[in-house]
């Protein structure tokens, strides 16, 4: 097993459905340009309220991915 070097980036995803969907939206979009994603950590969770109801979720995550050889 070789040693790995990881790069860490910060992403913010949004969703009208749920926190989990907001995370998935961020990871899915990043997957178009970032390879080798291995893990994520939730850093911040926010939401917007309209007329007494949750309008949307906004979640900031840190994503770690391995650098290529």
Protein Blocks (a to p, Z undefined) as FASTA:
>chain_A
ZZddddddddddddfkbmmlmmmmmmmmmmmmpghiabdcdfbdcdddeehiafbdcddd
dddddddZZ
